[in-house]
Amino acid sequence: MKISRRGFIKLTGAGALGLGLLPVKNVLAGDHSNVTSDGKRWAMVVDSRKCGECNDCIVACHKTHNVPEIDNKEEEIKWLWKEKYEHAFPSQKHDFVDEDLKKRPFMMLCNHCDNPACVRVCPTQATFKRKSDGIVMMDYHRCIGCRYCMAGCPYGARSFNFNDPRPFIEEINKTYPTRTKGVVEKCNFCAERLAKGSLPACVEACPNNALIFGDLNDPDSEVRKVLREHYTIQRKPDLGTRPSVYYIV
């Protein structure tokens, strides 16, 4: 679909105006008319008690998806990364949080929300939620680099390519497409691996079995079993985004 310069300005201008006028509560919480009720709904549980100091999951993910290694923190691209408790769960911290929790590394990634704010604010539908399994995806060809999705995401889970990422990739994986300068990217729950019946790369690479992945809509899945047996928390649950990533603390 081709858009003229005038049409593009109208489109992005309307998006900016809409984002400015729409109350934050509605952008984030909204209704749940788009919640997946049938089919699959993929989810992940991160057992922070088992997550060590290694970065095997991050290395596997970034190698699989051609994520560039850019040292400049202001321009880095990340699909998976680690944060301390106080940064991962700012609304759930207090002066008496257990010292062990404060020191643990918590793996961060796109939360593949059931009610994703990023999808709501994207003016070109470059970011969208799949009806078949709830994964929040990116269509890099439709992305115009406006970064509204980055502003809408409350988890900092999206990165913008300020540079051509390819020179920063040591060894390109030819089975997965590289991105270009000027587009946003993020974790895709290894949708391309799921299509082949494989687990996400990070789950397979974890030496401590700290990552559990499965279908929330299947009561007999490993994810549902773990959620029944353990108390878990989510990142910023008060925003109404309904994350699909849970943490055992």
N, C-alpha and C positions, 0 to 999 in steps of 0.2 A: 504494500500500500504506500503510494507516494503522497507526501504532504508538502504543500507549498510553504514558502517562508512565512507568508502571512498566516496561513493555517496553523503552522507550528507555533507562532507567537500567540495566537488565540488559544490554542490548546494548552500550552504551558502557563499562560496567563490565567486562564480559567482554573487550572489545577491549583495554582498558587493562591488564587482568591478563595477557592473552595476550602483549601487547607487552612487558610487564615480565619475564615468565618466559622468553620465547623468546630464546635466545642471539643476540647481534648477528650473529655469523657466519652463522647460519641465515637470519636475516631478509634479509641482503644477498646472501649467496652462494646458499644453498639448492641445489635441483636445477634442471635446465633442462627439465623436462617440458613447460613452456609455451612453449618456443622455437618460433617460426614455422619450419616446415620446407617449406611449399609456399606458393603464392601469392606475394605481394610482401613485401619488407621494406624500407621506405623508410629512407634514411640520408642524412647530409649530411657533406661534407668542407669544412672552413674552411681556406683557404690564408692563413695569418697573414702571409705575405710580401707579399701583395697588399692586405691589409686596412689601410685608411688611417684618418685621423682623422675622416672623415665619419660621420654616423649615419643615412645614407639607409635602410639595412636596418631599423633600429629604428623610424624614423619610419613607414615603409611598413607594417610589422607592426602597430604600435600603432594606426595610423589604420584599417587594415583590420578590426581586431578590437575596436575601441572600448575600448582600454586607457586608463584615466584617467591624467591627468598630476597626480600628487599630490606636492607639494614635500617634505612630511614624510617623511624617509628611513625612519622606523619604520612608516609606513603606505603607502609607495609600492607601486604595482603594476607589475610588469615581466614581459614575455614574453621580450624580448631585452635584453641589456645587455652592457657591456664590462668586462673585468677585466685587470689586469696579470698577467704570467706567474706570479709568486709566489703570487697568490691563485687563479689558475685551475688551477695544477698544483702544489699544496703538497707532494705526495709525490715530485715529480720535480725539485725545485730543490736547488741546492748552491752553495757559495761562488764557484764558477767558471763559473756560467752566463753565456753570451755577453751582453754589455751591450746589444746590439741586441734580443735576446729580452726582456730586462727592460723595455724601453721600449715594446714592441709592445702594441697593444690587441687582446685576444682576445675575440671575440664569444661570449657565453654564452647558452644556451637549455636547455630541457628536453632531456635526452639520449635520450628514448624508448628506454629500456633494454630489452634482450631479456629480462632478469630483473629487473623493476622492484620495488624495495623498497616504493615508495608504494602499489602495488596490493596487496601482501601485507598491509599494515597498515590499509587502509581498511575500517571496519566495515560500510559500507553499499553497497560496490561502486560508489561514485560515481566513483572513478577505476579505469579498467580498460584492459587491453591488447587491441586488436582482433586477432582471429585472422587476418583477411584480409590485413593489411599490417604488423602490429607496432606501430602508432601507439598511444601511451599517451594515452587520452582522459579527459575530464571530463564527467560528467553533473551539471550544476549543480543540477538539481532534486532529486537524491538526496543532495547534499552537506549535511551537518548542521553543518559548521563546527568539527568536533572538532580539526582540524589534525594528525591523526596522520600524514597523508601528508607534511606539511611536516617533521615530525620524522623520518620515514623516509627522505626524499630526501636523499642525501649531497651534492647539487649546489646546493642553495639555489634551485631552479628554480621554486618555487611561491610565490604571493603570496596573502595573505588580505585580503578586503575588510572593513576595519574600519568603513568608511563606505559609504553609497550611492555607487557610482562615477559615476553618470550626471551629477551636477552638475560633475564634473571632466573631462568630455569636451567639447572645443570644438565639434566637429561630428560628430554621431552617424551612423555608417554603418548605414543601415536594413536592409542585406542580411545583417548579422550581429547576433545577439542580444547585448544588454547583460546584465551580471550584476547581482546584488543584494548588499546588505550581508549579511555572514555566510557567504560561500562562498569557496572557494579557486579560483584560476584559474592558467593557465600556457599556454605554447606548445603548439599542437596540430598542428605541422608543416603548417599550412594544409590540414587535411583537407577542408574545404569547397571549396577551390580544386582539390585533387587530383581530387576527384570529377568536376570539369568538364574535367579534362585540362590544367589550368594548373599552373605551377610555384608554389612558395611565394612570397608577396609579397616576402620579404626577398631571395630569390635574384634575382627580376626587377629589384629596385630597386638592387642592388649595382652601382656604376659600374665596378668593377675586376674583375668576374668572380671574386671571391674565394670565392664560395659555390657549391659543386657539389652537386647533389641528384639522387638516383636510386635504383634498386632494387638492393639488395645481392644478391638472389637471381638477378639477371640478369648473367651473366658478361660480356656485351657492353655493359653500361650504362656511362655516363660515370663514375659513382662507382667502379665496379670497375676501370676503366681507370686512374683517378687513383690509387687505392690500390695498384695494381700498380707504378706508375711512381714513386711517392714514398713516403718513409718518413713515417709518421704516428704520432701519439700520441693517447691518450684521457685523459679526466679520471678519476682514481682507479680505474684498471683492476684494482687489487688487491682491490677490494670484490666482484668477481664479478657486477656488475650488467649487464655487457656493453653499454655505451653504443652508440648508433647514430650518434653524432657523432664525427668524426675531425678532427684538426688537423695540417696540414702546418706544420712549424716550420723 
